[in-house]
Amino acid sequence: MAPIALQIQSRSGKTIVEGGVTIDADATVDELKKALHAKKKKWHPSRQRLTLPAKPGQKTGDALMLGVRLAEYGLEDGSTVVLKDLGPQIAYIAVFFWEYFGPLAVYPLFYFFPKLLYPFHREPVVHSIVQTMALAFWTAHYAKRILETFFVHRFSKGTMPLFNLFKNCSYYWGFAAMVSYFVNHPLYTPPDVTAASLLLGGAVVCQVSNLYCHILQKNLRKPGEKGYKVPHGFLFEYITCANYTCETLAWVLFGFATKTVAAFLFATVGGLQMAQWAGDKHRRLVKMFDGKESRPLYPKRWRMIPFLY
């Protein structure tokens, strides 16, 4: 097929690449991004967001998805593509690793080095069983998350803005230090061991359930397959974001087990953020699977918290 020339503009309508980008008519979006990068080295494919021009009533045009041929979007010689520069990017897997490695490394410091981190306390520190169980749970959780990052999760996008690395690490590393400081404090008064053991046991069940939810999500799509599918199986039959349900409940139980304000604050902030993500995902799936034009109808489910949300 004869090559075509596509005009590349910003959202304001300014021409970004003089003369446009010439590419084969049967090329894919991936190939267009590479061709644009060859013209302008600044715009690595990972920082390009390509869309069609906005139609009347639209704020932005339809996004061009990786792997789709340009012809499927009706792009031909002289057509216009809108470019948004997403800025410096970093791989999702790198962000996930570092945001989880921090809590794994920071939390044990307050347990193993009390003389350095609690210099005011000069007497020997003897940790309670509850403090030791809390350390084991915390360590196992973040080790699980790192293993999931490499062996379970499939990322629909390869990269995210570089700023997210610093934002996410600040959140995880900061809360790890705060929670550990109070849970491992030399003056910490441990709660009843039996009650704490039962609560942490419940938290472990929640984390195992969370892992199972992630495996179910992974198996929804085959490797390389794109697009959304209706989640099903286990708690997904009743809850759109069952993985968030299990995660939030685990940290609530951790808070009750350790009886610290810091742990409850961590569970609350994380739960609120996951509730926002759950609402966004639920609305997206309901809109996508509307039962029209042979599309399945999204079943009635709670977003994240049964009977409440």
Sequence and secondary structure as in RCSB ss.txt:
>XXXX:A:sequence
MAPIALQIQSRSGKTIVEGGVTIDADATVDELKKALHAKKKKWHPSRQRLTLPAKPGQKTGDALMLGVRLAEYGL
EDGSTVVLKDLGPQIAYIAVFFWEYFGPLAVYPLFYFFPKLLYPFHREPVVHSIVQTMALAFWTAHYAKRILETF
FVHRFSKGTMPLFNLFKNCSYYWGFAAMVSYFVNHPLYTPPDVTAASLLLGGAVVCQVSNLYCHILQKNLRKPGE
KGYKVPHGFLFEYITCANYTCETLAWVLFGFATKTVAAFLFATVGGLQMAQWAGDKHRRLVKMFDGKESRPLYPK
RWRMIPFLY
>XXXX:A:secstr
  EEEEEEE TTS BSSTT EEEETT BHHHHHHHHHHH TTS GGGEEEE    TT SS  B  TT BGGGGT 
 TT EEEEEE  SEEEHHHHHHHHHHHHHHHHHHHHH HHHH TT  S     HHHHHHHHHHHHHHHHHHHHHH
HT   SSSEEETHHHHHHHHHHHHHHHHHHHHHT TT     HHHHHHHHHHHHHHHHHHHHHHHHHHTTS TT 
 S     SGGGGTBTTHHHHHHHHHHHHHHHHHT HHHHHHHHHHHHHHHHHHHHHHHHHHHH BS TT  B   
 BSSSTTT 
